[in-house]
């Protein structure tokens, strides 16, 4: 491996492990992978916040709909009473 002056045999040993026990990157790729990992973590945090906000909005909307349904029921009841008079 020319970029890190590894012997071909060393590179083969490092890349042979397929069960995610060894992770090896050259210096350049390692720096890029760290940046990508930080970006993924940041995106995960943002997604969690958005999901939480959506959940909160859903609860708020369900509460408002329940209030609206109660008001509609009350108005219907009042209209029925007025109609019966």
PDB file with SEQRES, HELIX, SHEET and CRYST1 records, atoms N, CA, C and O in Angstrom:
SEQRES   1 A   85  UNK UNK UNK UNK UNK UNK UNK UNK UNK UNK UNK UNK UNK          
SEQRES   2 A   85  UNK UNK UNK UNK UNK UNK UNK UNK UNK UNK UNK UNK UNK          
SEQRES   3 A   85  UNK UNK UNK UNK UNK UNK UNK UNK UNK UNK UNK UNK UNK          
SEQRES   4 A   85  UNK UNK UNK UNK UNK UNK UNK UNK UNK UNK UNK UNK UNK          
SEQRES   5 A   85  UNK UNK UNK UNK UNK UNK UNK UNK UNK UNK UNK UNK UNK          
SEQRES   6 A   85  UNK UNK UNK UNK UNK UNK UNK UNK UNK UNK UNK UNK UNK          
SEQRES   7 A   85  UNK UNK UNK UNK UNK UNK UNK                                  
HELIX    1 AA1 UNK A    2  UNK A    4  5                                   3    
HELIX    2 AA2 UNK A    8  UNK A   16  1                                   9    
HELIX    3 AA3 UNK A   27  UNK A   84  1                                  58    
CRYST1    1.000    1.000    1.000  90.00  90.00  90.00 P 1           1          
ATOM      1  N   UNK A   1       0.874  -1.172   0.000  1.00  0.00           N  
ATOM      2  CA  UNK A   1       0.000   0.000   0.000  1.00  0.00           C  
ATOM      3  C   UNK A   1       0.909   1.220   0.000  1.00  0.00           C  
ATOM      4  O   UNK A   1       1.595   1.491   0.986  1.00  0.00           O  
ATOM      5  N   UNK A   2       0.914   1.930  -1.070  1.00  0.00           N  
ATOM      6  CA  UNK A   2       1.872   3.017  -1.273  1.00  0.00           C  
ATOM      7  C   UNK A   2       1.616   4.220  -0.380  1.00  0.00           C  
ATOM      8  O   UNK A   2       2.575   4.849   0.066  1.00  0.00           O  
ATOM      9  N   UNK A   3       0.361   4.568  -0.099  1.00  0.00           N  
ATOM     10  CA  UNK A   3       0.095   5.815   0.611  1.00  0.00           C  
ATOM     11  C   UNK A   3       0.581   5.780   2.062  1.00  0.00           C  
ATOM     12  O   UNK A   3       0.859   6.837   2.628  1.00  0.00           O  
ATOM     13  N   UNK A   4       0.689   4.628   2.670  1.00  0.00           N  
ATOM     14  CA  UNK A   4       1.151   4.526   4.061  1.00  0.00           C  
ATOM     15  C   UNK A   4       2.403   3.665   4.177  1.00  0.00           C  
ATOM     16  O   UNK A   4       2.829   3.314   5.277  1.00  0.00           O  
ATOM     17  N   UNK A   5       2.977   3.335   3.050  1.00  0.00           N  
ATOM     18  CA  UNK A   5       4.186   2.517   2.997  1.00  0.00           C  
ATOM     19  C   UNK A   5       4.003   1.168   3.705  1.00  0.00           C  
ATOM     20  O   UNK A   5       4.926   0.665   4.345  1.00  0.00           O  
ATOM     21  N   UNK A   6       2.815   0.595   3.585  1.00  0.00           N  
ATOM     22  CA  UNK A   6       2.549  -0.738   4.116  1.00  0.00           C  
ATOM     23  C   UNK A   6       2.991  -1.772   3.085  1.00  0.00           C  
ATOM     24  O   UNK A   6       2.909  -1.549   1.878  1.00  0.00           O  
ATOM     25  N   UNK A   7       3.448  -2.876   3.582  1.00  0.00           N  
ATOM     26  CA  UNK A   7       3.735  -3.989   2.685  1.00  0.00           C  
ATOM     27  C   UNK A   7       2.389  -4.582   2.283  1.00  0.00           C  
ATOM     28  O   UNK A   7       1.416  -4.507   3.032  1.00  0.00           O  
ATOM     29  N   UNK A   8       2.347  -5.166   1.101  1.00  0.00           N  
ATOM     30  CA  UNK A   8       1.099  -5.765   0.621  1.00  0.00           C  
ATOM     31  C   UNK A   8       0.553  -6.781   1.613  1.00  0.00           C  
ATOM     32  O   UNK A   8      -0.658  -6.848   1.822  1.00  0.00           O  
ATOM     33  N   UNK A   9       1.419  -7.563   2.223  1.00  0.00           N  
ATOM     34  CA  UNK A   9       0.995  -8.567   3.190  1.00  0.00           C  
ATOM     35  C   UNK A   9       0.330  -7.913   4.404  1.00  0.00           C  
ATOM     36  O   UNK A   9      -0.670  -8.417   4.914  1.00  0.00           O  
ATOM     37  N   UNK A  10       0.879  -6.810   4.856  1.00  0.00           N  
ATOM     38  CA  UNK A  10       0.294  -6.095   6.001  1.00  0.00           C  
ATOM     39  C   UNK A  10      -1.108  -5.582   5.658  1.00  0.00           C  
ATOM     40  O   UNK A  10      -2.041  -5.694   6.453  1.00  0.00           O  
ATOM     41  N   UNK A  11      -1.225  -5.028   4.480  1.00  0.00           N  
ATOM     42  CA  UNK A  11      -2.525  -4.516   4.046  1.00  0.00           C  
ATOM     43  C   UNK A  11      -3.547  -5.644   3.962  1.00  0.00           C  
ATOM     44  O   UNK A  11      -4.695  -5.479   4.374  1.00  0.00           O  
ATOM     45  N   UNK A  12      -3.133  -6.779   3.431  1.00  0.00           N  
ATOM     46  CA  UNK A  12      -4.037  -7.927   3.314  1.00  0.00           C  
ATOM     47  C   UNK A  12      -4.518  -8.372   4.692  1.00  0.00           C  
ATOM     48  O   UNK A  12      -5.702  -8.660   4.870  1.00  0.00           O  
ATOM     49  N   UNK A  13      -3.621  -8.430   5.658  1.00  0.00           N  
ATOM     50  CA  UNK A  13      -4.006  -8.832   7.016  1.00  0.00           C  
ATOM     51  C   UNK A  13      -5.009  -7.831   7.595  1.00  0.00           C  
ATOM     52  O   UNK A  13      -6.006  -8.230   8.197  1.00  0.00           O  
ATOM     53  N   UNK A  14      -4.751  -6.556   7.417  1.00  0.00           N  
ATOM     54  CA  UNK A  14      -5.635  -5.528   7.967  1.00  0.00           C  
ATOM     55  C   UNK A  14      -7.019  -5.547   7.321  1.00  0.00           C  
ATOM     56  O   UNK A  14      -8.017  -5.290   7.994  1.00  0.00           O  
ATOM     57  N   UNK A  15      -7.086  -5.841   6.052  1.00  0.00           N  
ATOM     58  CA  UNK A  15      -8.368  -5.799   5.356  1.00  0.00           C  
ATOM     59  C   UNK A  15      -9.088  -7.138   5.348  1.00  0.00           C  
ATOM     60  O   UNK A  15     -10.239  -7.203   4.916  1.00  0.00           O  
ATOM     61  N   UNK A  16      -8.460  -8.190   5.802  1.00  0.00           N  
ATOM     62  CA  UNK A  16      -9.053  -9.527   5.788  1.00  0.00           C  
ATOM     63  C   UNK A  16     -10.150  -9.679   6.838  1.00  0.00           C  
ATOM     64  O   UNK A  16     -11.057 -10.491   6.658  1.00  0.00           O  
ATOM     65  N   UNK A  17     -10.090  -8.931   7.909  1.00  0.00           N  
ATOM     66  CA  UNK A  17     -11.054  -9.057   8.998  1.00  0.00           C  
ATOM     67  C   UNK A  17     -12.391  -8.468   8.554  1.00  0.00           C  
ATOM     68  O   UNK A  17     -12.505  -7.267   8.307  1.00  0.00           O  
ATOM     69  N   UNK A  18     -13.392  -9.328   8.458  1.00  0.00           N  
ATOM     70  CA  UNK A  18     -14.687  -8.898   7.936  1.00  0.00           C  
ATOM     71  C   UNK A  18     -15.743  -8.774   9.018  1.00  0.00           C  
ATOM     72  O   UNK A  18     -16.874  -8.389   8.721  1.00  0.00           O  
ATOM     73  N   UNK A  19     -15.415  -9.085  10.249  1.00  0.00           N  
ATOM     74  CA  UNK A  19     -16.412  -9.043  11.319  1.00  0.00           C  
ATOM     75  C   UNK A  19     -16.302  -7.760  12.138  1.00  0.00           C  
ATOM     76  O   UNK A  19     -16.680  -7.735  13.309  1.00  0.00           O  
ATOM     77  N   UNK A  20     -15.796  -6.722  11.538  1.00  0.00           N  
ATOM     78  CA  UNK A  20     -15.728  -5.383  12.147  1.00  0.00           C  
ATOM     79  C   UNK A  20     -14.923  -5.361  13.438  1.00  0.00           C  
ATOM     80  O   UNK A  20     -15.203  -4.568  14.337  1.00  0.00           O  
ATOM     81  N   UNK A  21     -13.930  -6.224  13.529  1.00  0.00           N  
ATOM     82  CA  UNK A  21     -13.062  -6.201  14.714  1.00  0.00           C  
ATOM     83  C   UNK A  21     -11.890  -5.248  14.524  1.00  0.00           C  
ATOM     84  O   UNK A  21     -11.396  -4.662  15.488  1.00  0.00           O  
ATOM     85  N   UNK A  22     -11.454  -5.095  13.300  1.00  0.00           N  
ATOM     86  CA  UNK A  22     -10.337  -4.189  13.025  1.00  0.00           C  
ATOM     87  C   UNK A  22     -10.801  -3.169  11.992  1.00  0.00           C  
ATOM     88  O   UNK A  22     -11.308  -3.516  10.926  1.00  0.00           O  
ATOM     89  N   UNK A  23     -10.615  -1.932  12.333  1.00  0.00           N  
ATOM     90  CA  UNK A  23     -10.891  -0.852  11.385  1.00  0.00           C  
ATOM     91  C   UNK A  23      -9.576  -0.131  11.142  1.00  0.00           C  
ATOM     92  O   UNK A  23      -8.940   0.363  12.072  1.00  0.00           O  
ATOM     93  N   UNK A  24      -9.190  -0.080   9.905  1.00  0.00           N  
ATOM     94  CA  UNK A  24      -7.939   0.576   9.582  1.00  0.00           C  
ATOM     95  C   UNK A  24      -8.139   1.481   8.386  1.00  0.00           C  
ATOM     96  O   UNK A  24      -8.707   1.078   7.371  1.00  0.00           O  
ATOM     97  N   UNK A  25      -7.666   2.705   8.517  1.00  0.00           N  
ATOM     98  CA  UNK A  25      -7.700   3.659   7.423  1.00  0.00           C  
ATOM     99  C   UNK A  25      -6.329   4.300   7.318  1.00  0.00           C  
ATOM    100  O   UNK A  25      -5.611   4.418   8.310  1.00  0.00           O  
ATOM    101  N   UNK A  26      -5.974   4.709   6.124  1.00  0.00           N  
ATOM    102  CA  UNK A  26      -4.743   5.485   5.987  1.00  0.00           C  
ATOM    103  C   UNK A  26      -4.968   6.848   6.656  1.00  0.00           C  
ATOM    104  O   UNK A  26      -6.104   7.194   6.981  1.00  0.00           O  
ATOM    105  N   UNK A  27      -3.925   7.601   6.856  1.00  0.00           N  
ATOM    106  CA  UNK A  27      -4.023   8.865   7.584  1.00  0.00           C  
ATOM    107  C   UNK A  27      -5.043   9.806   6.943  1.00  0.00           C  
ATOM    108  O   UNK A  27      -5.864  10.401   7.641  1.00  0.00           O  
ATOM    109  N   UNK A  28      -4.995   9.939   5.633  1.00  0.00           N  
ATOM    110  CA  UNK A  28      -5.912  10.843   4.936  1.00  0.00           C  
ATOM    111  C   UNK A  28      -7.360  10.385   5.093  1.00  0.00           C  
ATOM    112  O   UNK A  28      -8.243  11.186   5.398  1.00  0.00           O  
ATOM    113  N   UNK A  29      -7.592   9.098   4.883  1.00  0.00           N  
ATOM    114  CA  UNK A  29      -8.958   8.569   5.015  1.00  0.00           C  
ATOM    115  C   UNK A  29      -9.427   8.615   6.464  1.00  0.00           C  
ATOM    116  O   UNK A  29     -10.612   8.823   6.721  1.00  0.00           O  
ATOM    117  N   UNK A  30      -8.532   8.429   7.396  1.00  0.00           N  
ATOM    118  CA  UNK A  30      -8.895   8.467   8.811  1.00  0.00           C  
ATOM    119  C   UNK A  30      -9.419   9.843   9.193  1.00  0.00           C  
ATOM    120  O   UNK A  30     -10.422   9.953   9.898  1.00  0.00           O  
ATOM    121  N   UNK A  31      -8.743  10.900   8.729  1.00  0.00           N  
ATOM    122  CA  UNK A  31      -9.203  12.255   9.020  1.00  0.00           C  
ATOM    123  C   UNK A  31     -10.589  12.483   8.416  1.00  0.00           C  
ATOM    124  O   UNK A  31     -11.460  13.065   9.062  1.00  0.00           O  
ATOM    125  N   UNK A  32     -10.791  12.033   7.198  1.00  0.00           N  
ATOM    126  CA  UNK A  32     -12.085  12.182   6.547  1.00  0.00           C  
ATOM    127  C   UNK A  32     -13.165  11.380   7.251  1.00  0.00           C  
ATOM    128  O   UNK A  32     -14.303  11.836   7.366  1.00  0.00           O  
ATOM    129  N   UNK A  33     -12.818  10.184   7.725  1.00  0.00           N  
ATOM    130  CA  UNK A  33     -13.819   9.348   8.395  1.00  0.00           C  
ATOM    131  C   UNK A  33     -14.205   9.948   9.738  1.00  0.00           C  
ATOM    132  O   UNK A  33     -15.357   9.827  10.156  1.00  0.00           O  
ATOM    133  N   UNK A  34     -13.272  10.588  10.419  1.00  0.00           N  
ATOM    134  CA  UNK A  34     -13.607  11.246  11.686  1.00  0.00           C  
ATOM    135  C   UNK A  34     -14.563  12.405  11.464  1.00  0.00           C  
ATOM    136  O   UNK A  34     -15.505  12.599  12.233  1.00  0.00           O  
ATOM    137  N   UNK A  35     -14.318  13.176  10.408  1.00  0.00           N  
ATOM    138  CA  UNK A  35     -15.230  14.274  10.075  1.00  0.00           C  
ATOM    139  C   UNK A  35     -16.619  13.734   9.755  1.00  0.00           C  
ATOM    140  O   UNK A  35     -17.624  14.299  10.186  1.00  0.00           O  
ATOM    141  N   UNK A  36     -16.672  12.637   8.996  1.00  0.00           N  
ATOM    142  CA  UNK A  36     -17.958  12.054   8.627  1.00  0.00           C  
ATOM    143  C   UNK A  36     -18.670  11.509   9.869  1.00  0.00           C  
ATOM    144  O   UNK A  36     -19.886  11.656   9.991  1.00  0.00           O  
ATOM    145  N   UNK A  37     -17.943  10.893  10.779  1.00  0.00           N  
ATOM    146  CA  UNK A  37     -18.541  10.371  12.004  1.00  0.00           C  
ATOM    147  C   UNK A  37     -19.138  11.513  12.833  1.00  0.00           C  
ATOM    148  O   UNK A  37     -20.239  11.386  13.368  1.00  0.00           O  
ATOM    149  N   UNK A  38     -18.415  12.613  12.935  1.00  0.00           N  
ATOM    150  CA  UNK A  38     -18.937  13.769  13.669  1.00  0.00           C  
ATOM    151  C   UNK A  38     -20.197  14.311  12.993  1.00  0.00           C  
ATOM    152  O   UNK A  38     -21.152  14.697  13.667  1.00  0.00           O  
ATOM    153  N   UNK A  39     -20.192  14.337  11.668  1.00  0.00           N  
ATOM    154  CA  UNK A  39     -21.344  14.824  10.936  1.00  0.00           C  
ATOM    155  C   UNK A  39     -22.549  13.898  11.154  1.00  0.00           C  
ATOM    156  O   UNK A  39     -23.669  14.374  11.340  1.00  0.00           O  
ATOM    157  N   UNK A  40     -22.324  12.594  11.132  1.00  0.00           N  
ATOM    158  CA  UNK A  40     -23.407  11.636  11.352  1.00  0.00           C  
ATOM    159  C   UNK A  40     -23.967  11.796  12.758  1.00  0.00           C  
ATOM    160  O   UNK A  40     -25.184  11.784  12.942  1.00  0.00           O  
ATOM    161  N   UNK A  41     -23.104  11.945  13.742  1.00  0.00           N  
ATOM    162  CA  UNK A  41     -23.573  12.145  15.117  1.00  0.00           C  
ATOM    163  C   UNK A  41     -24.396  13.422  15.229  1.00  0.00           C  
ATOM    164  O   UNK A  41     -25.437  13.440  15.887  1.00  0.00           O  
ATOM    165  N   UNK A  42     -23.931  14.479  14.591  1.00  0.00           N  
ATOM    166  CA  UNK A  42     -24.662  15.742  14.606  1.00  0.00           C  
ATOM    167  C   UNK A  42     -26.041  15.567  13.953  1.00  0.00           C  
ATOM    168  O   UNK A  42     -27.041  16.072  14.464  1.00  0.00           O  
ATOM    169  N   UNK A  43     -26.087  14.858  12.834  1.00  0.00           N  
ATOM    170  CA  UNK A  43     -27.359  14.614  12.160  1.00  0.00           C  
ATOM    171  C   UNK A  43     -28.284  13.764  13.021  1.00  0.00           C  
ATOM    172  O   UNK A  43     -29.490  14.006  13.055  1.00  0.00           O  
ATOM    173  N   UNK A  44     -27.736  12.770  13.719  1.00  0.00           N  
ATOM    174  CA  UNK A  44     -28.555  11.950  14.609  1.00  0.00           C  
ATOM    175  C   UNK A  44     -29.171  12.804  15.708  1.00  0.00           C  
ATOM    176  O   UNK A  44     -30.345  12.642  16.041  1.00  0.00           O  
ATOM    177  N   UNK A  45     -28.379  13.715  16.273  1.00  0.00           N  
ATOM    178  CA  UNK A  45     -28.903  14.605  17.320  1.00  0.00           C  
ATOM    179  C   UNK A  45     -30.003  15.504  16.772  1.00  0.00           C  
ATOM    180  O   UNK A  45     -31.030  15.707  17.420  1.00  0.00           O  
ATOM    181  N   UNK A  46     -29.782  16.038  15.582  1.00  0.00           N  
ATOM    182  CA  UNK A  46     -30.792  16.913  14.976  1.00  0.00           C  
ATOM    183  C   UNK A  46     -32.064  16.143  14.664  1.00  0.00           C  
ATOM    184  O   UNK A  46     -33.164  16.651  14.883  1.00  0.00           O  
ATOM    185  N   UNK A  47     -31.929  14.932  14.157  1.00  0.00           N  
ATOM    186  CA  UNK A  47     -33.100  14.107  13.856  1.00  0.00           C  
ATOM    187  C   UNK A  47     -33.871  13.807  15.136  1.00  0.00           C  
ATOM    188  O   UNK A  47     -35.102  13.840  15.145  1.00  0.00           O  
ATOM    189  N   UNK A  48     -33.150  13.514  16.212  1.00  0.00           N  
ATOM    190  CA  UNK A  48     -33.814  13.246  17.499  1.00  0.00           C  
ATOM    191  C   UNK A  48     -34.605  14.455  17.962  1.00  0.00           C  
ATOM    192  O   UNK A  48     -35.728  14.323  18.446  1.00  0.00           O  
ATOM    193  N   UNK A  49     -34.008  15.651  17.809  1.00  0.00           N  
ATOM    194  CA  UNK A  49     -34.714  16.875  18.208  1.00  0.00           C  
ATOM    195  C   UNK A  49     -35.948  17.102  17.338  1.00  0.00           C  
ATOM    196  O   UNK A  49     -37.002  17.483  17.847  1.00  0.00           O  
ATOM    197  N   UNK A  50     -35.825  16.872  16.033  1.00  0.00           N  
ATOM    198  CA  UNK A  50     -36.961  17.055  15.124  1.00  0.00           C  
ATOM    199  C   UNK A  50     -38.069  16.060  15.466  1.00  0.00           C  
ATOM    200  O   UNK A  50     -39.244  16.427  15.489  1.00  0.00           O  
ATOM    201  N   UNK A  51     -37.702  14.798  15.731  1.00  0.00           N  
ATOM    202  CA  UNK A  51     -38.704  13.803  16.100  1.00  0.00           C  
ATOM    203  C   UNK A  51     -39.414  14.197  17.392  1.00  0.00           C  
ATOM    204  O   UNK A  51     -40.628  14.032  17.517  1.00  0.00           O  
ATOM    205  N   UNK A  52     -38.658  14.713  18.340  1.00  0.00           N  
ATOM    206  CA  UNK A  52     -39.248  15.158  19.604  1.00  0.00           C  
ATOM    207  C   UNK A  52     -40.194  16.331  19.370  1.00  0.00           C  
ATOM    208  O   UNK A  52     -41.285  16.381  19.938  1.00  0.00           O  
ATOM    209  N   UNK A  53     -39.769  17.272  18.530  1.00  0.00           N  
ATOM    210  CA  UNK A  53     -40.623  18.427  18.209  1.00  0.00           C  
ATOM    211  C   UNK A  53     -41.906  17.976  17.508  1.00  0.00           C  
ATOM    212  O   UNK A  53     -42.989  18.482  17.803  1.00  0.00           O  
ATOM    213  N   UNK A  54     -41.781  17.028  16.585  1.00  0.00           N  
ATOM    214  CA  UNK A  54     -42.959  16.525  15.877  1.00  0.00           C  
ATOM    215  C   UNK A  54     -43.905  15.841  16.858  1.00  0.00           C  
ATOM    216  O   UNK A  54     -45.120  16.019  16.779  1.00  0.00           O  
ATOM    217  N   UNK A  55     -43.352  15.064  17.777  1.00  0.00           N  
ATOM    218  CA  UNK A  55     -44.175  14.392  18.784  1.00  0.00           C  
ATOM    219  C   UNK A  55     -44.917  15.413  19.637  1.00  0.00           C  
ATOM    220  O   UNK A  55     -46.107  15.256  19.909  1.00  0.00           O  
ATOM    221  N   UNK A  56     -44.214  16.452  20.053  1.00  0.00           N  
ATOM    222  CA  UNK A  56     -44.831  17.504  20.866  1.00  0.00           C  
ATOM    223  C   UNK A  56     -45.941  18.209  20.082  1.00  0.00           C  
ATOM    224  O   UNK A  56     -47.023  18.453  20.615  1.00  0.00           O  
ATOM    225  N   UNK A  57     -45.670  18.532  18.819  1.00  0.00           N  
ATOM    226  CA  UNK A  57     -46.684  19.179  17.992  1.00  0.00           C  
ATOM    227  C   UNK A  57     -47.901  18.279  17.809  1.00  0.00           C  
ATOM    228  O   UNK A  57     -49.039  18.748  17.836  1.00  0.00           O  
ATOM    229  N   UNK A  58     -47.651  16.980  17.624  1.00  0.00           N  
ATOM    230  CA  UNK A  58     -48.765  16.041  17.479  1.00  0.00           C  
ATOM    231  C   UNK A  58     -49.625  16.014  18.727  1.00  0.00           C  
ATOM    232  O   UNK A  58     -50.852  16.014  18.636  1.00  0.00           O  
ATOM    233  N   UNK A  59     -48.991  15.992  19.893  1.00  0.00           N  
ATOM    234  CA  UNK A  59     -49.741  15.992  21.153  1.00  0.00           C  
ATOM    235  C   UNK A  59     -50.535  17.284  21.303  1.00  0.00           C  
ATOM    236  O   UNK A  59     -51.699  17.267  21.703  1.00  0.00           O  
ATOM    237  N   UNK A  60     -49.888  18.414  20.976  1.00  0.00           N  
ATOM    238  CA  UNK A  60     -50.583  19.705  21.054  1.00  0.00           C  
ATOM    239  C   UNK A  60     -51.787  19.723  20.125  1.00  0.00           C  
ATOM    240  O   UNK A  60     -52.866  20.172  20.513  1.00  0.00           O  
ATOM    241  N   UNK A  61     -51.609  19.238  18.900  1.00  0.00           N  
ATOM    242  CA  UNK A  61     -52.717  19.234  17.927  1.00  0.00           C  
ATOM    243  C   UNK A  61     -53.844  18.320  18.378  1.00  0.00           C  
ATOM    244  O   UNK A  61     -55.017  18.661  18.228  1.00  0.00           O  
ATOM    245  N   UNK A  62     -53.493  17.145  18.936  1.00  0.00           N  
ATOM    246  CA  UNK A  62     -54.544  16.247  19.431  1.00  0.00           C  
ATOM    247  C   UNK A  62     -55.316  16.924  20.560  1.00  0.00           C  
ATOM    248  O   UNK A  62     -56.538  16.793  20.640  1.00  0.00           O  
ATOM    249  N   UNK A  63     -54.616  17.641  21.428  1.00  0.00           N  
ATOM    250  CA  UNK A  63     -55.286  18.365  22.513  1.00  0.00           C  
ATOM    251  C   UNK A  63     -56.213  19.434  21.981  1.00  0.00           C  
ATOM    252  O   UNK A  63     -57.328  19.593  22.479  1.00  0.00           O  
ATOM    253  N   UNK A  64     -55.771  20.169  20.978  1.00  0.00           N  
ATOM    254  CA  UNK A  64     -56.610  21.212  20.379  1.00  0.00           C  
ATOM    255  C   UNK A  64     -57.820  20.605  19.684  1.00  0.00           C  
ATOM    256  O   UNK A  64     -58.924  21.143  19.761  1.00  0.00           O  
ATOM    257  N   UNK A  65     -57.607  19.481  19.003  1.00  0.00           N  
ATOM    258  CA  UNK A  65     -58.733  18.836  18.324  1.00  0.00           C  
ATOM    259  C   UNK A  65     -59.755  18.360  19.345  1.00  0.00           C  
ATOM    260  O   UNK A  65     -60.958  18.470  19.110  1.00  0.00           O  
ATOM    261  N   UNK A  66     -59.297  17.839  20.464  1.00  0.00           N  
ATOM    262  CA  UNK A  66     -60.219  17.402  21.513  1.00  0.00           C  
ATOM    263  C   UNK A  66     -61.011  18.586  22.038  1.00  0.00           C  
ATOM    264  O   UNK A  66     -62.219  18.479  22.253  1.00  0.00           O  
ATOM    265  N   UNK A  67     -60.340  19.719  22.247  1.00  0.00           N  
ATOM    266  CA  UNK A  67     -61.033  20.927  22.704  1.00  0.00           C  
ATOM    267  C   UNK A  67     -62.057  21.374  21.660  1.00  0.00           C  
ATOM    268  O   UNK A  67     -63.184  21.738  21.995  1.00  0.00           O  
ATOM    269  N   UNK A  68     -61.652  21.341  20.406  1.00  0.00           N  
ATOM    270  CA  UNK A  68     -62.572  21.736  19.330  1.00  0.00           C  
ATOM    271  C   UNK A  68     -63.769  20.797  19.263  1.00  0.00           C  
ATOM    272  O   UNK A  68     -64.899  21.245  19.066  1.00  0.00           O  
ATOM    273  N   UNK A  69     -63.531  19.500  19.424  1.00  0.00           N  
ATOM    274  CA  UNK A  69     -64.634  18.543  19.411  1.00  0.00           C  
ATOM    275  C   UNK A  69     -65.597  18.814  20.571  1.00  0.00           C  
ATOM    276  O   UNK A  69     -66.814  18.749  20.401  1.00  0.00           O  
ATOM    277  N   UNK A  70     -65.050  19.115  21.739  1.00  0.00           N  
ATOM    278  CA  UNK A  70     -65.897  19.432  22.898  1.00  0.00           C  
ATOM    279  C   UNK A  70     -66.731  20.679  22.628  1.00  0.00           C  
ATOM    280  O   UNK A  70     -67.921  20.714  22.942  1.00  0.00           O  
ATOM    281  N   UNK A  71     -66.105  21.703  22.045  1.00  0.00           N  
ATOM    282  CA  UNK A  71     -66.836  22.929  21.726  1.00  0.00           C  
ATOM    283  C   UNK A  71     -67.929  22.650  20.691  1.00  0.00           C  
ATOM    284  O   UNK A  71     -69.035  23.178  20.797  1.00  0.00           O  
ATOM    285  N   UNK A  72     -67.618  21.819  19.693  1.00  0.00           N  
ATOM    286  CA  UNK A  72     -68.608  21.475  18.674  1.00  0.00           C  
ATOM    287  C   UNK A  72     -69.777  20.713  19.300  1.00  0.00           C  
ATOM    288  O   UNK A  72     -70.938  20.978  18.990  1.00  0.00           O  
ATOM    289  N   UNK A  73     -69.457  19.767  20.181  1.00  0.00           N  
ATOM    290  CA  UNK A  73     -70.520  19.013  20.862  1.00  0.00           C  
ATOM    291  C   UNK A  73     -71.406  19.950  21.676  1.00  0.00           C  
ATOM    292  O   UNK A  73     -72.630  19.814  21.681  1.00  0.00           O  
ATOM    293  N   UNK A  74     -70.780  20.895  22.358  1.00  0.00           N  
ATOM    294  CA  UNK A  74     -71.537  21.853  23.171  1.00  0.00           C  
ATOM    295  C   UNK A  74     -72.439  22.708  22.284  1.00  0.00           C  
ATOM    296  O   UNK A  74     -73.604  22.944  22.606  1.00  0.00           O  
ATOM    297  N   UNK A  75     -71.880  23.170  21.153  1.00  0.00           N  
ATOM    298  CA  UNK A  75     -72.660  23.993  20.236  1.00  0.00           C  
ATOM    299  C   UNK A  75     -73.814  23.193  19.639  1.00  0.00           C  
ATOM    300  O   UNK A  75     -74.915  23.719  19.475  1.00  0.00           O  
ATOM    301  N   UNK A  76     -73.564  21.909  19.309  1.00  0.00           N  
ATOM    302  CA  UNK A  76     -74.638  21.066  18.771  1.00  0.00           C  
ATOM    303  C   UNK A  76     -75.732  20.858  19.810  1.00  0.00           C  
ATOM    304  O   UNK A  76     -76.919  20.901  19.490  1.00  0.00           O  
ATOM    305  N   UNK A  77     -75.327  20.633  21.050  1.00  0.00           N  
ATOM    306  CA  UNK A  77     -76.299  20.447  22.127  1.00  0.00           C  
ATOM    307  C   UNK A  77     -77.131  21.701  22.304  1.00  0.00           C  
ATOM    308  O   UNK A  77     -78.352  21.619  22.436  1.00  0.00           O  
ATOM    309  N   UNK A  78     -76.483  22.871  22.310  1.00  0.00           N  
ATOM    310  CA  UNK A  78     -77.190  24.138  22.456  1.00  0.00           C  
ATOM    311  C   UNK A  78     -78.139  24.365  21.285  1.00  0.00           C  
ATOM    312  O   UNK A  78     -79.253  24.859  21.461  1.00  0.00           O  
ATOM    313  N   UNK A  79     -77.682  23.996  20.080  1.00  0.00           N  
ATOM    314  CA  UNK A  79     -78.533  24.169  18.888  1.00  0.00           C  
ATOM    315  C   UNK A  79     -79.750  23.258  18.969  1.00  0.00           C  
ATOM    316  O   UNK A  79     -80.849  23.649  18.575  1.00  0.00           O  
ATOM    317  N   UNK A  80     -79.557  22.036  19.481  1.00  0.00           N  
ATOM    318  CA  UNK A  80     -80.693  21.109  19.636  1.00  0.00           C  
ATOM    319  C   UNK A  80     -81.690  21.636  20.672  1.00  0.00           C  
ATOM    320  O   UNK A  80     -82.902  21.540  20.479  1.00  0.00           O  
ATOM    321  N   UNK A  81     -81.179  22.183  21.753  1.00  0.00           N  
ATOM    322  CA  UNK A  81     -82.047  22.740  22.785  1.00  0.00           C  
ATOM    323  C   UNK A  81     -82.835  23.906  22.204  1.00  0.00           C  
ATOM    324  O   UNK A  81     -84.047  23.997  22.399  1.00  0.00           O  
ATOM    325  N   UNK A  82     -82.145  24.806  21.482  1.00  0.00           N  
ATOM    326  CA  UNK A  82     -82.826  25.943  20.869  1.00  0.00           C  
ATOM    327  C   UNK A  82     -83.879  25.493  19.867  1.00  0.00           C  
ATOM    328  O   UNK A  82     -84.946  26.100  19.770  1.00  0.00           O  
ATOM    329  N   UNK A  83     -83.588  24.446  19.132  1.00  0.00           N  
ATOM    330  CA  UNK A  83     -84.500  23.936  18.114  1.00  0.00           C  
ATOM    331  C   UNK A  83     -85.737  23.323  18.767  1.00  0.00           C  
ATOM    332  O   UNK A  83     -86.848  23.431  18.246  1.00  0.00           O  
ATOM    333  N   UNK A  84     -85.525  22.677  19.918  1.00  0.00           N  
ATOM    334  CA  UNK A  84     -86.637  22.050  20.631  1.00  0.00           C  
ATOM    335  C   UNK A  84     -87.559  23.095  21.290  1.00  0.00           C  
ATOM    336  O   UNK A  84     -88.712  22.795  21.598  1.00  0.00           O  
ATOM    337  N   UNK A  85     -87.062  24.286  21.497  1.00  0.00           N  
ATOM    338  CA  UNK A  85     -87.889  25.306  22.151  1.00  0.00           C  
ATOM    339  C   UNK A  85     -88.866  25.821  21.179  1.00  0.00           C  
ATOM    340  O   UNK A  85     -89.669  26.692  21.513  1.00  0.00           O  
TER     341      UNK A  85                                                      
END                                                                             
